[in-house]
Structure formats: structure tokens, C-alpha cells
Amino acid sequence: MIVREANRRAAAHGILSESGVTRFVEFVFEFGAGFEKLPWVAPILGSPALDGEDKIDRLSAVSTFNVR
């Protein structure tokens, strides 16, 4: 159930590739189900200038500095 919901949310942010969705699911498990609302995540996922792969790449880059 958690993975299915994360897949749906990833798609809503334009993250469609298998590797991108997998990384999104990993973020859900690492930072929690509401991680999309974190102050360092929301601007990235909400950016219309970034495609899905760019979003997931940026999240990966900044997540190392924003550990719970």
C-alpha cells in the first residue's frame, strides 16, 4: 500500500522512470510519508522548471545535507 501510494505521488510530480520512482519510494521510507512537505523538498518537487528526473536528482543531492 505504501509503495503504491508513493508511485502515484511520484507520477503526480512528473517522476515516471523506474529508477526515479524507486528513488522517490526510498525517500518516503527514509524521511516519512509526508516528506514532500519538508522545507527543502517542497520547492524542488513544486518547480515547473524541472522535469521529473531533475527533481529526483536534486533531491538526491540535497538529501545528504538534510538528514532527520
N, C-alpha and C positions, 0 to 999 in steps of 0.2 A: 504494500500500500504506500509506504513512504517513497519508494523508488518510483512508482507510477506517478505519484503527485509531483515529485521532483522533475520527472521527464516532461510533464505538462507545463510546469513553470519555466523550465529551461526553454522550451519551444516558444512560450509567450515572450521571452526576451530575445528571440531570434537565434538561440543556440540550438542547432539542428544536427550537427555532425555527431557521430557516435562518440568520438573522443571528447568533444565539448560537453556533451550530455553526461558522460561518465565523470568528467571533472566537476561539473555542476553538482551531481549527486554526492561526490566526495565532499564538496563544500557544505552541503546540507548535513552530512554526518559529522563533519569536523566542527562547524560553527553553530549548528542548530537549525531547526525548521524555518525560523524567521530570519535567517542570515541576510536575506535580501534587503532588510530594513536597516542593517548596520550602517553607520555613517560613512564608512569607507567603501561600502558595496553599492548602496543605492545610486550614487551619481554615475557609477560605471554602468550598471545594468539599465539605467534610465537614459543613457546617452544615445540620441538618434544618430550621432555621427559615427558610432562604432557598430560594426556588424557583430554577429554572434561570436565568431572566433576571436575577434579583437577584444570583446568583452571578457571572454574566459581567459585570454592571455593576460589581460591587465589584472584581473582578479588573482591569477596565479602569482603575478609579480608582486603585488602589494600584500598578499595574504601572509607572506613571511614576516612582514613588519607589524601585522595586526593579529597576533595570536591571542586567544582569550586569556 
